């Protein structure tokens, strides 16, 4: 059995003689000796804590120096760590299972399972004779996986097996490069931004007490850039995804952006425009100056800067979508506010408004129940006409790589994916041409609807 030292004395931690001392103490434990004389003449006394742990005391100092144990601490939270003081206290209290305090926090150990808990029942670590680390000697696995491996390795030892397999649901990862150019693992995400898990068969082999766990990296054969066929009406892209399905999904995202941005801009514009038109005076002047400021803001440069910031912050696709919709809505309300303000200025002196004032109707009801509904025809026409422009803006930003990112699909980033190949676009015309036509027809359709509604609401067109 392989032992190691968990030092109590801070001076002894990192001592270069620790491995030699561990060997000497291990031999003494195997021979059931209670005293060890080390090579430099120092004398150590051994007292058993339990079957697997020994308290080692330097006789000259008569104080606990280290704990000789075959246990390792597998952290409950991957990548975390605990202090040497907490490890030593946990080992000393393993047999008694009594509560103990380290750095002001109370802990207790379950003797049967070897689990270390805080006073509120939070699992901190699992004490086991099996230590599980990755190829870089880092603790990056969850405790359930470590427990599963520990049970399998115990079974292998009992049955004297040299190899075994374990099926486990593991997080899928890609190899990417960080800002320093080093290759790192990055979690694969689904279209909702959640990590992707997949059952994998792991091979465990034992050699001289060390167990090596290997996983077969899945190799997927995808039909990349397949031409049009009955199975794929518009072919496939560079990831083997069906273009037709991506177009339908991308249309949903593009239309969602259009409707959300228009609704947000209308809410802001109607509220501020209604207040400015009804109250007039300094309130109207203040809001109109704010409108002029927003008219002067260069939208595209701001959106490009924002896209660069989101790239630098490595923001996920869903968050980018929300941020882009919010910013587009905030930058688009000024025209709506000016339209509502102008209409309300002409309506507030009419007889029905005088009647609301004389009957004591509240101001907010006068604005939003009597004035704004009379502006709805103009608002509907304006909103319908704006939808096409918002979709075109989103497509342009995604085409530039500054909008919605993969794995989410929009019409703009589908075209950007093709142009990013640095190849002849004519070779992949079956990808970008249908998407471009969809953008064109959608924008034209909304413009036609807006023109039709404007004519329908215009009294002069009814004569």
N, C-alpha and C positions, 0 to 999 in steps of 0.2 A: 504494500500500500504506500502511496506517495503522500508525504506530509509537507506542511509549510509552517512558517512562524508568523503569528500575528503579534507584533511587538507592542507592549504597553508603554515602555520607556521611550519617550521621544528621542533620546540620544541614540538609542539602538536602531531606530528606523533608518533603513538604507545602508546599514553596516555591510561592508563588502564581505565580512566573514559569516554572514547569516546563513548562506547555503551550506558551508562546512559545518557550522553549529547544528543546523537542522539535520544533517546526515548523522552526526554523532548522537543527537538526541533520539533520532529515529531508530538507530541501532539499539539504544538503551531501552526504548519502549518495546521493541520486538523481543528483547531478552528479559522484560519485566524488571528492569533495574530501577532503583529509586534514586541513585546518585550517578552523575556524569562528571568525569574529570576531563576538561577540554584541553586542547593542545598547549595553550599558554598557561596551564596550571589552574585556571579558574574552575571552581566547583559549582555544579548546579544540582538542585534537588528537584525531583519530579513527583508530582502528586496528581493522581487521576481525577479529572472532573467527571467524565463518563467514559464510555467505551472508546470514543474517538478523540477526546480532548484531554490534554495534560497541562497542568499549571507548572511553569518552569520558574524556579526561584534561584537567583544567584546567592549562594550561601553567605559570602562576605558581606553583602548589603542587606540580606534578609528581607528583600522586597520583591514583589512580582516583577519579573523582567519581560516575559513574553508568554504567549499561549501557544502550545504546540498542537495543531489541529489539522485534520484532513478536510475541513469544510471550506468552501468558497461562498462568497456572497453574490448571488445573482439578483440584480436590481429589478424591482417590479416595474419601474419606469425606464424604458430603454434610454441609454445615454447618461443616466444620473449616477451619482456616487455618494458614499457616506464616509464619515471620518473614521480614522483608526480607533479613536476612543469608543465610538459607538460599536464597532466590530468587536473590540475586546470585551466591552460590557455585555454584549449579546452572548458571546461565547461563555463568559463566566456565569451568566444567569440562565444558561440553557437547561441545565439539570434541574434547577429549582423552579423554573417558570415564574419567578417572582418579577414584579414590575420594577423597573429601574429608570433613573433619570440621567440624561446626557444633554448638556448645553441647554438646560431648562425645559426639555421635552421629555415626556414620560413614554416609555416603551415596555413591551412585554414580548416574550418568545414562546411559541407553541413547540413543545418538545417533540411531539409526534411528527409534525410536518416540517419543522425547522423554519417556520415563517416568522418574520420579525414585523410586529405591528406597532403603530402608535397607540396612544390611549384611546383615541376615537375609532379605532378599528381599521385605519388605513394601512394597507400592506406596503411595507418599505422594501423588504428584500426577502429572498428565499435562501436559507443556508443549506447547501447541498455539497456532496462530494464530487459533483460534476460542475465545472465552470464552462459556460458557453460564451464564446466571443466570436467575432467575425474574422475575416482574413487579415484585418488590420489590428487585431487584438483589442477591438473596441466592443463594449457591451451595447449592442444595437437591437437586441431581440426582446420581445415581450415575455413576461413571466410564464404565460401559458405554454409557449413554445419551448421554453427551457424545461418546464416540468415534463412535457411530453418526451423530450429528448432524454431526460434523466431516467424516466421509467423504462424507455427502450434500452438504454445502456445498461441499466441494472439487470434487465432480462438477458441481454447479451452476455454479461459476466456470469450470470447464474447458469446459462446454457452453454457457456464457453464458445460463443459465436464470434467470428471475426468480421462478419458483414451482415447488414440488415437494411431494410428499407422502411421509410416512414412517409406517409402521405399527410400533407399539411397544407392549409390554405395560407398562402404567402402573398404579401403585397408585391405587385408587379412594378418593375423599375426600368428606366432607360438610363443609358450612360450619356451624360452631357458634359460640357465644359463650363467651369465657373469663370468669374471675372479674371482670375489669374491664369486661365488657360489650362487648369488641371481637370482631368476627367473625374467626375463625381456621379453618384447615383441620384436620380430624380424620380419621384413616384409618378407612375402612369395614372392619369385621371380620365374619368368618363366624361360624357358631355355635360353632366351636371357639376363637374369639378370634384367628384368624390374619388378616393383611391380605388384602384381596381385590384381585387383579390382573385386568386386562382389556385385550385388544388394542384399541388406539385408532388412528385415522388422524389424523396431525398434518399441518397445512398450514404449509409454510415459504415465506415470501415475502421477497425481497431489495429493499432500497431504500437507495441511497447507501452500500453496504458494510455495512449493518446488516440482520441476518436476524431476522425475527419469526416465532416458532413459536406457532401457535394450536391448541387442541384443542377438539373438539366435545364439550361436556358431554352425556353420554347422558341422554335423556329417556325415562323408562319410564312407560308407561300401565298403571296397575294398577286392577284391579276392586275398589275400596275399598268395604267395608261392603255387599258383594253379599248379597242375601237367599238363603234356602235354595233349592237347585236340585239337579238330578241331578249336575251337575259339582261342586258344593260342597254336600254334604248339610247342613252347618251354617252355610253362608255364608262370608264372608271378613271379616277385621278391617281396621283402618285402614291396614295396610301391604299389603293385597291378599293376605295369606296365608290359606290354607285353615284354617278353624277346626277341622275334624275332625282334620286332620294335626297341628295344634298341640296339640290335646287329647291325642292319642296320645303325642306327644313329651313334652308336659308331664307326663303320667302317669308316664313313665319317670323323669324327673328327680325328681318328688315321691316316688315309691316308692324311688328310690335314696337320697334324703335320709333317709327313714324307716328303711331297713334299715341304712345306715351308722351313723346315730346310735344305734340300738338295739344294734348289735354293739359299738360303741365304749363305750357306757355299761355293757354287760354285762361286757366285759373288765376295765374299771376296778373295777366293783362286785364281781365274783367274786373278783378278786385281793385287794382290801382286806377284803372281807367274810370271805373264807376265812381270812386271816391273823388278823383280829380274833377270829373264833369259835374258832379252834384254840388260839391262845396265851393268850387271855384276859388278865387282869391289866392292867398299865399299857398294854400294846399295844392291848388292846380299848378301854380308856378313851380313849386318844389318837385312835384311828380313829373312835370313836363321836362324840367332840367335833367332829371334822372333818366327819362326816356331818351333825351338827346345824347346823354353820356353813353347809354347802351347802344345807340345808333352808331356812335363813333368808335366803339370797340371793334377791332379787327378780329372777326370770329375765327377765320382759318388759322392765322398765326397762333392764337391762343389754343385752339384744338390740337395743332401740331406740337406745341410745347407740352400740352397735357399728355398727348400720346407718348412723347419721349419720356416724360416722367413716369408714366405707368410701366413702360418698358424697363426703365432703370429700377423701379420698385418691384419688378417681377410679379405684377399683379395678375391674379388668375382671370380666366376669360369671363366668368360671371360678374366679378367685381368691375371689370373694365366696362362691361355692358351697362351696369347700373350707373357708373360714373359718367359715361358718355351721354346717356339719356338725360341725366340731371343737368349736365352742363349745357347741352343743346337746348333744353327747355328754358333754362335761366337766361340764355343769350337770345331767345326768340320772342319774348313777351312784349317788347317795346311797341311793335306795330299793332298788336291787338289792343294795348292800352290806349294808343292814340285813336284808333278806330272807335272804341267804346266811348272814350271821352268826347269825341266830336258828335256822336249820335245823341249822347245824353244832354249835351249842351243845348241841342235843338228841341229836346223832348221835355226838359224840366219845367219850362214855362207854359206847357199846354194845360188844358182845363182839367184833365184827369189827375195831373200832379197837384194842381191847386186844391182839388177835392181831397186828396190824401193828406195834405197839410192841414186843411180845415177840420178833418175828422180825427186828427191826432195820431196818425199812423207813424210808427217808429221810423227813424231815418234809415236804418238798415233794411227795413221792409220796403221803404219807398225805392231804394236803389235796386235791391236784388229781386223784389217781387213785382215791381211795376215798371221800372226803367229798363233793366237788363233784358227781360223777356221781349221787349220791343226791339232790341238790338240783335236778337238771336238769328234772324235771317242773314244779316250781314256777317255775323260770327261764323255761321255754318259755311257760307261761301268762302270766307277767308281761311277757315280751318281746312276745308277740302283742298283748296289751292295750295296750302302750305305742306300738306302731306307729301306730295311729290317732291318738293324741295328738300324736305327732311330725309326722305329715302335716298335721294341723290347725294346729299351731304354724307350720310352714313356710309354709302357705297364708296364714295371718294376717299374717306378716311380709312376704311378697311382696305381699299386698293393700295393705299400708301403704306399699309402695315401699321397704322396708328389707331385703328378702331378695334372692332371685335376680333379676337384671336382664335386660332385653332385650339381645342376641338370644336368650338361652336362654329356653325356655318352661317355666313351671310353671303349675299351675292357679291359684295365687294371683295371679301377675302378669298372667295373662290377664284376670281380673276387674278388677284394678287399672287395666289399660289402658282399659277401658270407663268406669270411674268417673272417670278423669282427664280425660275429655272435657267435663265440666261440662254435660252435656246430660241430657235425660230418659232414664233407664235403660230405660224401656219401649220406646224406639225401637230399642235393641240387645239386646232380650231373648233373641234367638236366639244371642247370643254368651255372655252370662254365665249364663243359666239352665242349659244343658247342663253347663257346667263346674262350677257350684255343685252340681248333682245328682251329678256324679261324685265330688266331695269328700265329700258326704253319704253316698253309698252305700259308698264305700271305707272310711270311718271306721266306719260301722255294721258292715260285713262283718268287719273285723278285730276289732271288739268281740265279735261273735257267735262268731268262731273262738276267741277267748280264753275266752269263757264255755263253749264246747263242750269245749275242752281241759281246763279246770278241772274240769268235771263228769266227764270221762273219767278223769282222774288221781285223783279223789276216791274213796277206797274206800267211803265211806258211800253214794255214788250207785249202787254196783254191787250193793248188797244188795236 
